[in-house]
Amino acid sequence: MALAIVGDAVAAVGGLLAGVLNYMTDIFLTAPMKATLKHLEDTELKTLTGDIKTFKAKCLWEKSGAVIMAVQFNKLSNLQKTHLELSSLKPQLDQLGVPLYAVVKEDVGTEVQNFRPYFKGEIFLDEKRRFYGPRERKMGLLAFLRLGVWFNGLRAFRKGFLGNVLGEGFVLGGVFVIGRDQQGILLEHREMEFGDKVNISEVLHAARRVAREL
């Protein structure tokens, strides 16, 4: 009985501390700005395998819609779980005819190669980081004050993923579900901290709208 009371007290104090730290860091974190379809469709992407080709991002979704993840590689991110959960939707997305893609902001060392086993879609390079904007957001040293970030980092470390060591690892990413033609952006998830996962049920719901709203 006493141990249960102590456990509840520790959990309550931990929750309060996490809430206070998150509130304090949120004050200094740049607020996200909604992306527009025009902003995204004019993005120039590059292939990362075979002959390097450059193309406009709208080619990814104009005929079929698309689910696109803007990936950030960071030591404090629980990358495998995040990407495996999103990749778990691929069979259902394939049935809907909605492809799954990822964009990365840089190709440093073996990061992309290390990432491929955890993601089932094609991966492209967004050198101008437009999928991370229009207002690019960085976690910076504030990340070390958020308990959720530490927990995500610990889980990633235990699984052997070291994240970004050489490149720009503080830029926050996100997930988009974009409809075909001019359906627009049906879902936009912006990370509030490293390892902030998108709700995959919401992703699937938005992907189903691509087919319904023809």
Disulfide bonds with the S-S distance in Angstrom:
none
